[in-house]
Amino acid sequence: MKWFLTFVALSALIAAGTWFGGWPVVAVIGAGWGAGSARKRGVIFTAALAGAAGWGALLAWDALTGPVGRLLQVFGAFSHLPGSAFVVLTVAYPALLCAAAAALTRGLVLFRSPK
């Protein structure tokens, strides 16, 4: 239960940070999470999942309020890929970005202060 609440809070923070500060905030939040939780298990996994969930929530909000379906059709026709590929890429990008930042700062913290 504690992990789930942490995950929800981190996802909400990533979504809000992206909404107000843009996509680079995802890396900043991931780096902060990796440094602050360096000694915990599953830090990188949690960061990746929260990044995907945060942007997934933003994408779902845009789909409810805007013409995302039409945009995916246009992108799909232009690139000869299905529109769902762009949804997967949109969610995978913050997952990888947040996980990479968390892994980097976690590694630096553990390197500087080994137990």
C-alpha positions in Angstrom: 0.0 0.0 0.0 2.8 2.4 0.8 4.5 1.7 -2.6 1.2 2.4 -4.4 0.7 5.7 -2.6 4.3 6.7 -3.4 3.7 5.7 -7.0 0.5 7.7 -7.3 2.1 10.8 -5.7 5.1 10.5 -8.0 2.9 10.1 -11.1 0.8 13.1 -10.1 4.0 15.2 -9.5 5.3 14.2 -13.0 2.0 15.1 -14.6 1.8 18.4 -12.8 5.4 19.2 -13.5 5.0 18.4 -17.2 1.8 20.5 -17.4 3.5 23.6 -15.8 7.1 23.2 -16.7 7.4 21.0 -19.8 9.0 17.7 -20.5 12.4 18.5 -19.0 10.8 18.5 -15.6 10.3 14.7 -15.9 14.1 14.2 -15.8 14.4 16.6 -12.8 11.8 14.7 -10.9 13.3 11.4 -11.8 16.7 12.6 -10.7 15.3 13.8 -7.4 13.5 10.5 -6.8 16.6 8.5 -7.6 18.8 10.6 -5.3 16.2 10.7 -2.4 15.4 7.0 -2.6 18.8 5.6 -3.5 18.8 3.0 -0.8 15.3 1.6 -1.5 14.5 -1.3 -3.8 12.7 -0.7 -7.1 13.6 2.9 -7.4 14.2 2.8 -11.2 11.1 0.6 -11.9 8.9 3.0 -9.8 10.4 6.0 -11.7 9.7 4.4 -15.1 6.2 3.4 -14.2 5.4 6.8 -12.7 6.7 8.6 -15.8 4.5 6.5 -18.0 1.5 6.8 -15.8 1.9 10.6 -15.4 2.1 11.2 -19.2 -0.6 8.6 -19.7 -2.9 10.6 -17.5 -2.1 13.8 -19.5 -2.6 11.9 -22.8 -6.0 10.6 -21.5 -7.0 14.1 -20.5 -6.1 15.4 -24.0 -8.0 12.6 -25.6 -11.1 13.5 -23.6 -10.9 17.2 -24.3 -9.3 17.4 -27.8 -9.1 15.8 -31.2 -6.3 13.3 -30.3 -7.9 10.6 -32.4 -7.8 12.7 -35.5 -4.2 13.7 -34.8 -3.2 10.0 -34.5 -4.9 9.3 -37.9 -2.9 12.1 -39.5 0.4 11.0 -38.0 -0.4 7.4 -38.9 -1.1 8.3 -42.5 2.0 10.5 -42.7 4.4 7.9 -41.3 2.7 4.7 -42.5 2.5 3.5 -38.9 -0.6 2.8 -36.9 -1.8 5.6 -34.6 -1.4 3.4 -31.6 2.4 3.4 -32.2 2.5 7.1 -31.3 0.6 6.5 -28.1 3.1 3.8 -27.1 6.0 6.1 -28.0 4.4 9.0 -26.1 4.2 6.9 -23.0 7.5 5.2 -23.4 9.5 8.5 -23.7 8.9 9.8 -20.1 9.3 6.3 -18.7 12.8 6.0 -20.2 13.7 9.6 -19.3 12.6 9.3 -15.7 14.2 5.9 -15.3 17.5 7.1 -16.8 17.6 10.1 -14.5 16.7 8.1 -11.4 19.4 5.4 -12.3 22.0 8.1 -12.8 21.5 9.9 -9.6 20.9 6.7 -7.6 24.3 5.4 -8.9 26.0 8.7 -8.0 24.6 8.7 -4.5 25.6 5.1 -3.9 29.0 5.7 -5.4 29.7 8.7 -3.1 28.4 7.1 0.0 28.8 3.3 -0.1 27.3 1.4 2.8 
